[in-house]
Amino acid sequence: MAVVACGAIARHVADVAARRGWPVDVVPLPPLLHNRPERIAAAVEQQVSRLRRHYARVAVGYADCGTYGALDEVCARWEVHRLPGTDCYSVFAGAARMRAVLEAEPGTYVLTDYLAASFTRSVVVELGLDRYPELRDDYFGHYRRVVWLAQHPTEALRASAQRAAGLLGLPLEEIVVGDLLLERAVGDLVEGRSL
């Protein structure tokens, strides 16, 4: 079985599959596709089409991720399943928990382990803040806090999350979510259950 996965969670999907002994080959797509979510569905479809020639089963390691249903159309057309939810935050933390986090403070910027570790490249450089730091308030002026959904918290990741929050001038809160919900979702993909 192959899983076409967002590069931001591909390692987590591979780790879960290896831990459980599931025969899954993870095919990552560039995580920076999230900066252009309108391109995600086409990129996934291209990989699903290619992988179907080599694998009896293919699944998609993305939530909707800002495609506004376009990814669901690809999944329906190719009869493949994807991860549940609107985004990877709800895949890790659960939809109800994410709703509570955002209702408690709508001005919440959310980090995962991947985003904490890659913040400089994924956010600072991509948004040009390294060249135009004065844009920080234009992009992030309405945020009030950063919440790190820690899958596998380490001191190095904690320091990265603190640096990211510091660059935004915001306080950091840590919520340890682990990867149990991701594991269940990947298990559903392995079993071919509809999500």
Secondary structure by P-SEA (a helix, b strand, c coil): cccccccccaaaaaaaaaaaccbbbbbbccccccccccaaaaaaaaaaaaacccccbbbbccccccccaaaaaaaaaaccccccccccccccccaaaaaaaaaacccbbbbcaaaaaaccccccccccccccccccccccccccbbbbbcccccaaaaaaaaaaaaaacbbbbbbbcccaaaaaaaaaaaacccc
